[in-house]
Amino acid sequence: MTYEDIKQMNNKELHATLREERKQLQKLKFNHAVSPIENPTKITVGRKTVARLMTEINSRNNANTEAK
């Protein structure tokens, strides 16, 4: 998921996607702890996606508070 895709989402979609990505990341980490997964870079990609989502959510929150 690119940052451009994230910018086009509304707030509700952002929060839903963040929730889903965190669940997937947690599942990947657990599976990797039990037995090594085939491609461990998926964990890194998941962490970066969560960070991108959080960055967009925080920037929107900051923009809303500055406008007030």
CHARMM-style PDB file with segment names, atoms N, HN, CA, C and O in Angstrom:
ATOM      1  N   MET     1       0.855  -1.172   0.000  1.00  0.00      PROA
ATOM      2  CA  MET     1       0.000   0.000   0.000  1.00  0.00      PROA
ATOM      3  C   MET     1       0.900   1.233   0.000  1.00  0.00      PROA
ATOM      4  O   MET     1       1.748   1.402   0.876  1.00  0.00      PROA
ATOM      5  N   THR     2       0.700   2.076  -0.984  1.00  0.00      PROA
ATOM      6  HN  THR     2       0.011   1.938  -1.695  1.00  0.00      PROA
ATOM      7  CA  THR     2       1.528   3.274  -1.086  1.00  0.00      PROA
ATOM      8  C   THR     2       0.909   4.417  -0.276  1.00  0.00      PROA
ATOM      9  O   THR     2      -0.256   4.372   0.118  1.00  0.00      PROA
ATOM     10  N   TYR     3       1.721   5.426  -0.046  1.00  0.00      PROA
ATOM     11  HN  TYR     3       2.668   5.463  -0.365  1.00  0.00      PROA
ATOM     12  CA  TYR     3       1.254   6.574   0.715  1.00  0.00      PROA
ATOM     13  C   TYR     3       0.171   7.330  -0.048  1.00  0.00      PROA
ATOM     14  O   TYR     3      -0.716   7.927   0.561  1.00  0.00      PROA
ATOM     15  N   GLU     4       0.239   7.308  -1.358  1.00  0.00      PROA
ATOM     16  HN  GLU     4       0.960   6.823  -1.853  1.00  0.00      PROA
ATOM     17  CA  GLU     4      -0.786   7.967  -2.177  1.00  0.00      PROA
ATOM     18  C   GLU     4      -2.147   7.283  -1.982  1.00  0.00      PROA
ATOM     19  O   GLU     4      -3.175   7.958  -1.920  1.00  0.00      PROA
ATOM     20  N   ASP     5      -2.156   5.959  -1.886  1.00  0.00      PROA
ATOM     21  HN  ASP     5      -1.321   5.410  -1.936  1.00  0.00      PROA
ATOM     22  CA  ASP     5      -3.403   5.231  -1.622  1.00  0.00      PROA
ATOM     23  C   ASP     5      -3.961   5.606  -0.262  1.00  0.00      PROA
ATOM     24  O   ASP     5      -5.170   5.769  -0.098  1.00  0.00      PROA
ATOM     25  N   ILE     6      -3.078   5.741   0.705  1.00  0.00      PROA
ATOM     26  HN  ILE     6      -2.096   5.609   0.572  1.00  0.00      PROA
ATOM     27  CA  ILE     6      -3.497   6.073   2.062  1.00  0.00      PROA
ATOM     28  C   ILE     6      -4.084   7.478   2.116  1.00  0.00      PROA
ATOM     29  O   ILE     6      -5.075   7.702   2.811  1.00  0.00      PROA
ATOM     30  N   LYS     7      -3.495   8.423   1.400  1.00  0.00      PROA
ATOM     31  HN  LYS     7      -2.690   8.242   0.835  1.00  0.00      PROA
ATOM     32  CA  LYS     7      -3.991   9.805   1.403  1.00  0.00      PROA
ATOM     33  C   LYS     7      -5.403   9.915   0.838  1.00  0.00      PROA
ATOM     34  O   LYS     7      -6.153  10.818   1.208  1.00  0.00      PROA
ATOM     35  N   GLN     8      -5.767   8.998  -0.057  1.00  0.00      PROA
ATOM     36  HN  GLN     8      -5.158   8.264  -0.358  1.00  0.00      PROA
ATOM     37  CA  GLN     8      -7.083   9.054  -0.686  1.00  0.00      PROA
ATOM     38  C   GLN     8      -8.191   8.464   0.187  1.00  0.00      PROA
ATOM     39  O   GLN     8      -9.371   8.630  -0.123  1.00  0.00      PROA
ATOM     40  N   MET     9      -7.831   7.782   1.264  1.00  0.00      PROA
ATOM     41  HN  MET     9      -6.873   7.647   1.515  1.00  0.00      PROA
ATOM     42  CA  MET     9      -8.834   7.171   2.140  1.00  0.00      PROA
ATOM     43  C   MET     9      -9.449   8.222   3.051  1.00  0.00      PROA
ATOM     44  O   MET     9      -8.823   9.232   3.375  1.00  0.00      PROA
ATOM     45  N   ASN    10     -10.703   7.961   3.461  1.00  0.00      PROA
ATOM     46  HN  ASN    10     -11.211   7.141   3.198  1.00  0.00      PROA
ATOM     47  CA  ASN    10     -11.296   8.835   4.463  1.00  0.00      PROA
ATOM     48  C   ASN    10     -10.913   8.320   5.858  1.00  0.00      PROA
ATOM     49  O   ASN    10     -10.289   7.265   5.984  1.00  0.00      PROA
ATOM     50  N   ASN    11     -11.284   9.059   6.887  1.00  0.00      PROA
ATOM     51  HN  ASN    11     -11.791   9.916   6.785  1.00  0.00      PROA
ATOM     52  CA  ASN    11     -10.867   8.715   8.249  1.00  0.00      PROA
ATOM     53  C   ASN    11     -11.374   7.349   8.687  1.00  0.00      PROA
ATOM     54  O   ASN    11     -10.649   6.597   9.338  1.00  0.00      PROA
ATOM     55  N   LYS    12     -12.592   7.029   8.339  1.00  0.00      PROA
ATOM     56  HN  LYS    12     -13.181   7.640   7.810  1.00  0.00      PROA
ATOM     57  CA  LYS    12     -13.164   5.744   8.737  1.00  0.00      PROA
ATOM     58  C   LYS    12     -12.397   4.587   8.093  1.00  0.00      PROA
ATOM     59  O   LYS    12     -12.095   3.592   8.751  1.00  0.00      PROA
ATOM     60  N   GLU    13     -12.088   4.725   6.815  1.00  0.00      PROA
ATOM     61  HN  GLU    13     -12.333   5.534   6.281  1.00  0.00      PROA
ATOM     62  CA  GLU    13     -11.320   3.689   6.118  1.00  0.00      PROA
ATOM     63  C   GLU    13      -9.919   3.563   6.696  1.00  0.00      PROA
ATOM     64  O   GLU    13      -9.391   2.458   6.819  1.00  0.00      PROA
ATOM     65  N   LEU    14      -9.314   4.698   7.051  1.00  0.00      PROA
ATOM     66  HN  LEU    14      -9.743   5.595   6.951  1.00  0.00      PROA
ATOM     67  CA  LEU    14      -7.970   4.676   7.632  1.00  0.00      PROA
ATOM     68  C   LEU    14      -7.943   3.865   8.923  1.00  0.00      PROA
ATOM     69  O   LEU    14      -7.074   3.014   9.115  1.00  0.00      PROA
ATOM     70  N   HSD    15      -8.892   4.135   9.795  1.00  0.00      PROA
ATOM     71  HN  HSD    15      -9.598   4.826   9.639  1.00  0.00      PROA
ATOM     72  CA  HSD    15      -8.923   3.434  11.077  1.00  0.00      PROA
ATOM     73  C   HSD    15      -9.215   1.948  10.895  1.00  0.00      PROA
ATOM     74  O   HSD    15      -8.635   1.115  11.590  1.00  0.00      PROA
ATOM     75  N   ALA    16     -10.098   1.613   9.978  1.00  0.00      PROA
ATOM     76  HN  ALA    16     -10.569   2.290   9.413  1.00  0.00      PROA
ATOM     77  CA  ALA    16     -10.409   0.205   9.718  1.00  0.00      PROA
ATOM     78  C   ALA    16      -9.191  -0.516   9.133  1.00  0.00      PROA
ATOM     79  O   ALA    16      -8.893  -1.646   9.519  1.00  0.00      PROA
ATOM     80  N   THR    17      -8.499   0.129   8.215  1.00  0.00      PROA
ATOM     81  HN  THR    17      -8.741   1.047   7.902  1.00  0.00      PROA
ATOM     82  CA  THR    17      -7.308  -0.471   7.614  1.00  0.00      PROA
ATOM     83  C   THR    17      -6.205  -0.631   8.648  1.00  0.00      PROA
ATOM     84  O   THR    17      -5.503  -1.642   8.662  1.00  0.00      PROA
ATOM     85  N   LEU    18      -6.052   0.364   9.511  1.00  0.00      PROA
ATOM     86  HN  LEU    18      -6.622   1.185   9.500  1.00  0.00      PROA
ATOM     87  CA  LEU    18      -5.045   0.285  10.573  1.00  0.00      PROA
ATOM     88  C   LEU    18      -5.322  -0.895  11.492  1.00  0.00      PROA
ATOM     89  O   LEU    18      -4.411  -1.645  11.844  1.00  0.00      PROA
ATOM     90  N   ARG    19      -6.572  -1.055  11.875  1.00  0.00      PROA
ATOM     91  HN  ARG    19      -7.312  -0.446  11.589  1.00  0.00      PROA
ATOM     92  CA  ARG    19      -6.957  -2.169  12.744  1.00  0.00      PROA
ATOM     93  C   ARG    19      -6.621  -3.514  12.092  1.00  0.00      PROA
ATOM     94  O   ARG    19      -6.080  -4.412  12.738  1.00  0.00      PROA
ATOM     95  N   GLU    20      -6.948  -3.635  10.808  1.00  0.00      PROA
ATOM     96  HN  GLU    20      -7.387  -2.906  10.283  1.00  0.00      PROA
ATOM     97  CA  GLU    20      -6.704  -4.881  10.075  1.00  0.00      PROA
ATOM     98  C   GLU    20      -5.203  -5.142   9.910  1.00  0.00      PROA
ATOM     99  O   GLU    20      -4.751  -6.275  10.076  1.00  0.00      PROA
ATOM    100  N   GLU    21      -4.444  -4.116   9.588  1.00  0.00      PROA
ATOM    101  HN  GLU    21      -4.811  -3.196   9.452  1.00  0.00      PROA
ATOM    102  CA  GLU    21      -2.998  -4.277   9.417  1.00  0.00      PROA
ATOM    103  C   GLU    21      -2.326  -4.676  10.724  1.00  0.00      PROA
ATOM    104  O   GLU    21      -1.402  -5.489  10.728  1.00  0.00      PROA
ATOM    105  N   ARG    22      -2.788  -4.104  11.832  1.00  0.00      PROA
ATOM    106  HN  ARG    22      -3.538  -3.443  11.828  1.00  0.00      PROA
ATOM    107  CA  ARG    22      -2.210  -4.476  13.128  1.00  0.00      PROA
ATOM    108  C   ARG    22      -2.507  -5.937  13.462  1.00  0.00      PROA
ATOM    109  O   ARG    22      -1.653  -6.637  14.005  1.00  0.00      PROA
ATOM    110  N   LYS    23      -3.714  -6.396  13.139  1.00  0.00      PROA
ATOM    111  HN  LYS    23      -4.408  -5.827  12.698  1.00  0.00      PROA
ATOM    112  CA  LYS    23      -4.055  -7.799  13.372  1.00  0.00      PROA
ATOM    113  C   LYS    23      -3.158  -8.718  12.551  1.00  0.00      PROA
ATOM    114  O   LYS    23      -2.647  -9.718  13.055  1.00  0.00      PROA
ATOM    115  N   GLN    24      -2.974  -8.364  11.275  1.00  0.00      PROA
ATOM    116  HN  GLN    24      -3.390  -7.552  10.866  1.00  0.00      PROA
ATOM    117  CA  GLN    24      -2.128  -9.180  10.409  1.00  0.00      PROA
ATOM    118  C   GLN    24      -0.682  -9.191  10.889  1.00  0.00      PROA
ATOM    119  O   GLN    24      -0.025 -10.231  10.852  1.00  0.00      PROA
ATOM    120  N   LEU    25      -0.185  -8.046  11.337  1.00  0.00      PROA
ATOM    121  HN  LEU    25      -0.719  -7.201  11.367  1.00  0.00      PROA
ATOM    122  CA  LEU    25       1.176  -7.956  11.829  1.00  0.00      PROA
ATOM    123  C   LEU    25       1.360  -8.808  13.085  1.00  0.00      PROA
ATOM    124  O   LEU    25       2.365  -9.502  13.231  1.00  0.00      PROA
ATOM    125  N   GLN    26       0.389  -8.749  13.980  1.00  0.00      PROA
ATOM    126  HN  GLN    26      -0.428  -8.185  13.861  1.00  0.00      PROA
ATOM    127  CA  GLN    26       0.457  -9.548  15.197  1.00  0.00      PROA
ATOM    128  C   GLN    26       0.462 -11.037  14.865  1.00  0.00      PROA
ATOM    129  O   GLN    26       1.208 -11.811  15.465  1.00  0.00      PROA
ATOM    130  N   LYS    27      -0.369 -11.430  13.913  1.00  0.00      PROA
ATOM    131  HN  LYS    27      -0.975 -10.801  13.426  1.00  0.00      PROA
ATOM    132  CA  LYS    27      -0.438 -12.823  13.495  1.00  0.00      PROA
ATOM    133  C   LYS    27       0.892 -13.268  12.872  1.00  0.00      PROA
ATOM    134  O   LYS    27       1.378 -14.363  13.154  1.00  0.00      PROA
ATOM    135  N   LEU    28       1.476 -12.414  12.027  1.00  0.00      PROA
ATOM    136  HN  LEU    28       1.081 -11.524  11.798  1.00  0.00      PROA
ATOM    137  CA  LEU    28       2.765 -12.732  11.419  1.00  0.00      PROA
ATOM    138  C   LEU    28       3.855 -12.905  12.472  1.00  0.00      PROA
ATOM    139  O   LEU    28       4.645 -13.846  12.402  1.00  0.00      PROA
ATOM    140  N   LYS    29       3.896 -12.005  13.439  1.00  0.00      PROA
ATOM    141  HN  LYS    29       3.254 -11.241  13.495  1.00  0.00      PROA
ATOM    142  CA  LYS    29       4.913 -12.080  14.490  1.00  0.00      PROA
ATOM    143  C   LYS    29       4.763 -13.359  15.302  1.00  0.00      PROA
ATOM    144  O   LYS    29       5.751 -14.013  15.635  1.00  0.00      PROA
ATOM    145  N   PHE    30       3.518 -13.713  15.619  1.00  0.00      PROA
ATOM    146  HN  PHE    30       2.714 -13.182  15.348  1.00  0.00      PROA
ATOM    147  CA  PHE    30       3.275 -14.923  16.393  1.00  0.00      PROA
ATOM    148  C   PHE    30       3.702 -16.159  15.606  1.00  0.00      PROA
ATOM    149  O   PHE    30       4.363 -17.047  16.144  1.00  0.00      PROA
ATOM    150  N   ASN    31       3.323 -16.211  14.334  1.00  0.00      PROA
ATOM    151  HN  ASN    31       2.786 -15.489  13.897  1.00  0.00      PROA
ATOM    152  CA  ASN    31       3.695 -17.355  13.508  1.00  0.00      PROA
ATOM    153  C   ASN    31       5.210 -17.453  13.349  1.00  0.00      PROA
ATOM    154  O   ASN    31       5.759 -18.554  13.308  1.00  0.00      PROA
ATOM    155  N   HSD    32       5.873 -16.332  13.261  1.00  0.00      PROA
ATOM    156  HN  HSD    32       5.427 -15.438  13.294  1.00  0.00      PROA
ATOM    157  CA  HSD    32       7.327 -16.336  13.122  1.00  0.00      PROA
ATOM    158  C   HSD    32       8.005 -16.794  14.418  1.00  0.00      PROA
ATOM    159  O   HSD    32       9.060 -17.427  14.380  1.00  0.00      PROA
ATOM    160  N   ALA    33       7.402 -16.476  15.552  1.00  0.00      PROA
ATOM    161  HN  ALA    33       6.545 -15.963  15.583  1.00  0.00      PROA
ATOM    162  CA  ALA    33       7.966 -16.902  16.832  1.00  0.00      PROA
ATOM    163  C   ALA    33       7.820 -18.415  17.016  1.00  0.00      PROA
ATOM    164  O   ALA    33       8.700 -19.062  17.584  1.00  0.00      PROA
ATOM    165  N   VAL    34       6.722 -18.966  16.540  1.00  0.00      PROA
ATOM    166  HN  VAL    34       6.007 -18.441  16.078  1.00  0.00      PROA
ATOM    167  CA  VAL    34       6.480 -20.395  16.687  1.00  0.00      PROA
ATOM    168  C   VAL    34       7.374 -21.184  15.735  1.00  0.00      PROA
ATOM    169  O   VAL    34       8.084 -22.098  16.152  1.00  0.00      PROA
ATOM    170  N   SER    35       7.331 -20.827  14.473  1.00  0.00      PROA
ATOM    171  HN  SER    35       6.753 -20.084  14.134  1.00  0.00      PROA
ATOM    172  CA  SER    35       8.199 -21.454  13.476  1.00  0.00      PROA
ATOM    173  C   SER    35       8.539 -20.396  12.440  1.00  0.00      PROA
ATOM    174  O   SER    35       7.667 -19.624  12.040  1.00  0.00      PROA
ATOM    175  N   PRO    36       9.771 -20.346  12.004  1.00  0.00      PROA
ATOM    176  CA  PRO    36      10.183 -19.290  11.068  1.00  0.00      PROA
ATOM    177  C   PRO    36       9.317 -19.275   9.801  1.00  0.00      PROA
ATOM    178  O   PRO    36       9.099 -20.302   9.159  1.00  0.00      PROA
ATOM    179  N   ILE    37       8.838 -18.088   9.473  1.00  0.00      PROA
ATOM    180  HN  ILE    37       9.014 -17.254   9.995  1.00  0.00      PROA
ATOM    181  CA  ILE    37       8.022 -17.973   8.267  1.00  0.00      PROA
ATOM    182  C   ILE    37       8.935 -17.917   7.046  1.00  0.00      PROA
ATOM    183  O   ILE    37      10.126 -17.626   7.154  1.00  0.00      PROA
ATOM    184  N   GLU    38       8.356 -18.201   5.890  1.00  0.00      PROA
ATOM    185  HN  GLU    38       7.388 -18.437   5.802  1.00  0.00      PROA
ATOM    186  CA  GLU    38       9.132 -18.298   4.658  1.00  0.00      PROA
ATOM    187  C   GLU    38       9.777 -16.968   4.279  1.00  0.00      PROA
ATOM    188  O   GLU    38      10.933 -16.937   3.855  1.00  0.00      PROA
ATOM    189  N   ASN    39       9.038 -15.868   4.430  1.00  0.00      PROA
ATOM    190  HN  ASN    39       8.099 -15.893   4.775  1.00  0.00      PROA
ATOM    191  CA  ASN    39       9.541 -14.564   4.029  1.00  0.00      PROA
ATOM    192  C   ASN    39       9.417 -13.582   5.205  1.00  0.00      PROA
ATOM    193  O   ASN    39       8.380 -12.935   5.352  1.00  0.00      PROA
ATOM    194  N   PRO    40      10.455 -13.462   6.043  1.00  0.00      PROA
ATOM    195  CA  PRO    40      10.365 -12.584   7.212  1.00  0.00      PROA
ATOM    196  C   PRO    40      10.298 -11.098   6.884  1.00  0.00      PROA
ATOM    197  O   PRO    40      10.020 -10.287   7.767  1.00  0.00      PROA
ATOM    198  N   THR    41      10.550 -10.725   5.627  1.00  0.00      PROA
ATOM    199  HN  THR    41      10.776 -11.384   4.909  1.00  0.00      PROA
ATOM    200  CA  THR    41      10.437  -9.305   5.283  1.00  0.00      PROA
ATOM    201  C   THR    41       8.985  -8.835   5.283  1.00  0.00      PROA
ATOM    202  O   THR    41       8.721  -7.633   5.260  1.00  0.00      PROA
ATOM    203  N   LYS    42       8.042  -9.779   5.308  1.00  0.00      PROA
ATOM    204  HN  LYS    42       8.256 -10.756   5.326  1.00  0.00      PROA
ATOM    205  CA  LYS    42       6.631  -9.396   5.410  1.00  0.00      PROA
ATOM    206  C   LYS    42       6.370  -8.659   6.719  1.00  0.00      PROA
ATOM    207  O   LYS    42       5.510  -7.780   6.776  1.00  0.00      PROA
ATOM    208  N   ILE    43       7.108  -9.010   7.769  1.00  0.00      PROA
ATOM    209  HN  ILE    43       7.807  -9.723   7.723  1.00  0.00      PROA
ATOM    210  CA  ILE    43       6.960  -8.328   9.056  1.00  0.00      PROA
ATOM    211  C   ILE    43       7.398  -6.873   8.912  1.00  0.00      PROA
ATOM    212  O   ILE    43       6.728  -5.968   9.409  1.00  0.00      PROA
ATOM    213  N   THR    44       8.507  -6.651   8.241  1.00  0.00      PROA
ATOM    214  HN  THR    44       9.052  -7.386   7.838  1.00  0.00      PROA
ATOM    215  CA  THR    44       9.006  -5.293   8.031  1.00  0.00      PROA
ATOM    216  C   THR    44       8.028  -4.472   7.202  1.00  0.00      PROA
ATOM    217  O   THR    44       7.762  -3.310   7.512  1.00  0.00      PROA
ATOM    218  N   VAL    45       7.497  -5.077   6.155  1.00  0.00      PROA
ATOM    219  HN  VAL    45       7.713  -6.021   5.904  1.00  0.00      PROA
ATOM    220  CA  VAL    45       6.528  -4.387   5.297  1.00  0.00      PROA
ATOM    221  C   VAL    45       5.273  -4.041   6.102  1.00  0.00      PROA
ATOM    222  O   VAL    45       4.720  -2.952   5.950  1.00  0.00      PROA
ATOM    223  N   GLY    46       4.831  -4.951   6.944  1.00  0.00      PROA
ATOM    224  HN  GLY    46       5.281  -5.836   7.067  1.00  0.00      PROA
ATOM    225  CA  GLY    46       3.661  -4.705   7.785  1.00  0.00      PROA
ATOM    226  C   GLY    46       3.892  -3.565   8.764  1.00  0.00      PROA
ATOM    227  O   GLY    46       3.019  -2.718   8.953  1.00  0.00      PROA
ATOM    228  N   ARG    47       5.071  -3.540   9.389  1.00  0.00      PROA
ATOM    229  HN  ARG    47       5.781  -4.227   9.235  1.00  0.00      PROA
ATOM    230  CA  ARG    47       5.395  -2.461  10.318  1.00  0.00      PROA
ATOM    231  C   ARG    47       5.414  -1.111   9.614  1.00  0.00      PROA
ATOM    232  O   ARG    47       4.932  -0.115  10.154  1.00  0.00      PROA
ATOM    233  N   LYS    48       5.969  -1.082   8.414  1.00  0.00      PROA
ATOM    234  HN  LYS    48       6.360  -1.891   7.976  1.00  0.00      PROA
ATOM    235  CA  LYS    48       6.028   0.172   7.664  1.00  0.00      PROA
ATOM    236  C   LYS    48       4.642   0.635   7.233  1.00  0.00      PROA
ATOM    237  O   LYS    48       4.364   1.835   7.217  1.00  0.00      PROA
ATOM    238  N   THR    49       3.778  -0.304   6.886  1.00  0.00      PROA
ATOM    239  HN  THR    49       4.004  -1.278   6.900  1.00  0.00      PROA
ATOM    240  CA  THR    49       2.408   0.058   6.506  1.00  0.00      PROA
ATOM    241  C   THR    49       1.663   0.646   7.695  1.00  0.00      PROA
ATOM    242  O   THR    49       0.956   1.644   7.556  1.00  0.00      PROA
ATOM    243  N   VAL    50       1.819   0.032   8.862  1.00  0.00      PROA
ATOM    244  HN  VAL    50       2.393  -0.779   8.974  1.00  0.00      PROA
ATOM    245  CA  VAL    50       1.184   0.561  10.076  1.00  0.00      PROA
ATOM    246  C   VAL    50       1.717   1.959  10.368  1.00  0.00      PROA
ATOM    247  O   VAL    50       0.952   2.847  10.743  1.00  0.00      PROA
ATOM    248  N   ALA    51       3.011   2.159  10.201  1.00  0.00      PROA
ATOM    249  HN  ALA    51       3.632   1.437   9.897  1.00  0.00      PROA
ATOM    250  CA  ALA    51       3.600   3.475  10.446  1.00  0.00      PROA
ATOM    251  C   ALA    51       3.066   4.520   9.473  1.00  0.00      PROA
ATOM    252  O   ALA    51       2.804   5.658   9.865  1.00  0.00      PROA
ATOM    253  N   ARG    52       2.904   4.140   8.206  1.00  0.00      PROA
ATOM    254  HN  ARG    52       3.117   3.216   7.888  1.00  0.00      PROA
ATOM    255  CA  ARG    52       2.348   5.070   7.218  1.00  0.00      PROA
ATOM    256  C   ARG    52       0.918   5.461   7.584  1.00  0.00      PROA
ATOM    257  O   ARG    52       0.541   6.629   7.490  1.00  0.00      PROA
ATOM    258  N   LEU    53       0.132   4.481   8.001  1.00  0.00      PROA
ATOM    259  HN  LEU    53       0.438   3.532   8.078  1.00  0.00      PROA
ATOM    260  CA  LEU    53      -1.251   4.765   8.388  1.00  0.00      PROA
ATOM    261  C   LEU    53      -1.291   5.688   9.601  1.00  0.00      PROA
ATOM    262  O   LEU    53      -2.063   6.646   9.634  1.00  0.00      PROA
ATOM    263  N   MET    54      -0.460   5.399  10.594  1.00  0.00      PROA
ATOM    264  HN  MET    54       0.168   4.621  10.568  1.00  0.00      PROA
ATOM    265  CA  MET    54      -0.432   6.233  11.796  1.00  0.00      PROA
ATOM    266  C   MET    54       0.036   7.658  11.471  1.00  0.00      PROA
ATOM    267  O   MET    54      -0.472   8.623  12.043  1.00  0.00      PROA
ATOM    268  N   THR    55       0.987   7.789  10.569  1.00  0.00      PROA
ATOM    269  HN  THR    55       1.400   7.005  10.105  1.00  0.00      PROA
ATOM    270  CA  THR    55       1.475   9.108  10.169  1.00  0.00      PROA
ATOM    271  C   THR    55       0.365   9.931   9.541  1.00  0.00      PROA
ATOM    272  O   THR    55       0.208  11.111   9.855  1.00  0.00      PROA
ATOM    273  N   GLU    56      -0.401   9.317   8.661  1.00  0.00      PROA
ATOM    274  HN  GLU    56      -0.273   8.358   8.407  1.00  0.00      PROA
ATOM    275  CA  GLU    56      -1.498  10.042   8.008  1.00  0.00      PROA
ATOM    276  C   GLU    56      -2.587  10.418   9.015  1.00  0.00      PROA
ATOM    277  O   GLU    56      -3.116  11.528   8.971  1.00  0.00      PROA
ATOM    278  N   ILE    57      -2.921   9.500   9.918  1.00  0.00      PROA
ATOM    279  HN  ILE    57      -2.491   8.598   9.954  1.00  0.00      PROA
ATOM    280  CA  ILE    57      -3.939   9.787  10.938  1.00  0.00      PROA
ATOM    281  C   ILE    57      -3.477  10.944  11.820  1.00  0.00      PROA
ATOM    282  O   ILE    57      -4.250  11.862  12.094  1.00  0.00      PROA
ATOM    283  N   ASN    58      -2.221  10.907  12.264  1.00  0.00      PROA
ATOM    284  HN  ASN    58      -1.592  10.162  12.041  1.00  0.00      PROA
ATOM    285  CA  ASN    58      -1.708  11.970  13.130  1.00  0.00      PROA
ATOM    286  C   ASN    58      -1.615  13.305  12.402  1.00  0.00      PROA
ATOM    287  O   ASN    58      -1.893  14.350  12.992  1.00  0.00      PROA
ATOM    288  N   SER    59      -1.234  13.285  11.149  1.00  0.00      PROA
ATOM    289  HN  SER    59      -1.008  12.436  10.670  1.00  0.00      PROA
ATOM    290  CA  SER    59      -1.145  14.554  10.417  1.00  0.00      PROA
ATOM    291  C   SER    59      -2.527  15.160  10.216  1.00  0.00      PROA
ATOM    292  O   SER    59      -2.685  16.379  10.271  1.00  0.00      PROA
ATOM    293  N   ARG    60      -3.524  14.320   9.985  1.00  0.00      PROA
ATOM    294  HN  ARG    60      -3.396  13.329   9.941  1.00  0.00      PROA
ATOM    295  CA  ARG    60      -4.891  14.844   9.858  1.00  0.00      PROA
ATOM    296  C   ARG    60      -5.389  15.397  11.184  1.00  0.00      PROA
ATOM    297  O   ARG    60      -6.052  16.434  11.219  1.00  0.00      PROA
ATOM    298  N   ASN    61      -5.073  14.707  12.274  1.00  0.00      PROA
ATOM    299  HN  ASN    61      -4.535  13.865  12.245  1.00  0.00      PROA
ATOM    300  CA  ASN    61      -5.471  15.208  13.599  1.00  0.00      PROA
ATOM    301  C   ASN    61      -4.804  16.541  13.906  1.00  0.00      PROA
ATOM    302  O   ASN    61      -5.444  17.451  14.434  1.00  0.00      PROA
ATOM    303  N   ASN    62      -3.520  16.658  13.578  1.00  0.00      PROA
ATOM    304  HN  ASN    62      -3.001  15.919  13.149  1.00  0.00      PROA
ATOM    305  CA  ASN    62      -2.798  17.906  13.810  1.00  0.00      PROA
ATOM    306  C   ASN    62      -3.351  19.027  12.947  1.00  0.00      PROA
ATOM    307  O   ASN    62      -3.445  20.166  13.403  1.00  0.00      PROA
ATOM    308  N   ALA    63      -3.719  18.725  11.709  1.00  0.00      PROA
ATOM    309  HN  ALA    63      -3.643  17.799  11.338  1.00  0.00      PROA
ATOM    310  CA  ALA    63      -4.268  19.745  10.826  1.00  0.00      PROA
ATOM    311  C   ALA    63      -5.622  20.239  11.353  1.00  0.00      PROA
ATOM    312  O   ALA    63      -5.950  21.421  11.246  1.00  0.00      PROA
ATOM    313  N   ASN    64      -6.390  19.322  11.917  1.00  0.00      PROA
ATOM    314  HN  ASN    64      -6.123  18.362  12.004  1.00  0.00      PROA
ATOM    315  CA  ASN    64      -7.694  19.710  12.468  1.00  0.00      PROA
ATOM    316  C   ASN    64      -7.539  20.573  13.716  1.00  0.00      PROA
ATOM    317  O   ASN    64      -8.305  21.519  13.899  1.00  0.00      PROA
ATOM    318  N   THR    65      -6.570  20.273  14.576  1.00  0.00      PROA
ATOM    319  HN  THR    65      -5.948  19.504  14.427  1.00  0.00      PROA
ATOM    320  CA  THR    65      -6.394  21.065  15.781  1.00  0.00      PROA
ATOM    321  C   THR    65      -5.782  22.426  15.467  1.00  0.00      PROA
ATOM    322  O   THR    65      -6.074  23.401  16.160  1.00  0.00      PROA
ATOM    323  N   GLU    66      -4.946  22.514  14.444  1.00  0.00      PROA
ATOM    324  HN  GLU    66      -4.709  21.722  13.882  1.00  0.00      PROA
ATOM    325  CA  GLU    66      -4.364  23.810  14.068  1.00  0.00      PROA
ATOM    326  C   GLU    66      -5.408  24.712  13.425  1.00  0.00      PROA
ATOM    327  O   GLU    66      -5.313  25.934  13.531  1.00  0.00      PROA
ATOM    328  N   ALA    67      -6.387  24.140  12.772  1.00  0.00      PROA
ATOM    329  HN  ALA    67      -6.465  23.147  12.685  1.00  0.00      PROA
ATOM    330  CA  ALA    67      -7.413  24.926  12.098  1.00  0.00      PROA
ATOM    331  C   ALA    67      -8.373  25.548  13.103  1.00  0.00      PROA
ATOM    332  O   ALA    67      -9.032  26.541  12.794  1.00  0.00      PROA
ATOM    333  N   LYS    68      -8.458  24.997  14.260  1.00  0.00      PROA
ATOM    334  HN  LYS    68      -7.923  24.190  14.511  1.00  0.00      PROA
ATOM    335  CA  LYS    68      -9.412  25.515  15.267  1.00  0.00      PROA
ATOM    336  C   LYS    68      -8.897  26.713  15.974  1.00  0.00      PROA
ATOM    337  OT1 LYS    68      -9.578  27.258  16.842  1.00  0.00      PROA
TER     338      LYS     68
END
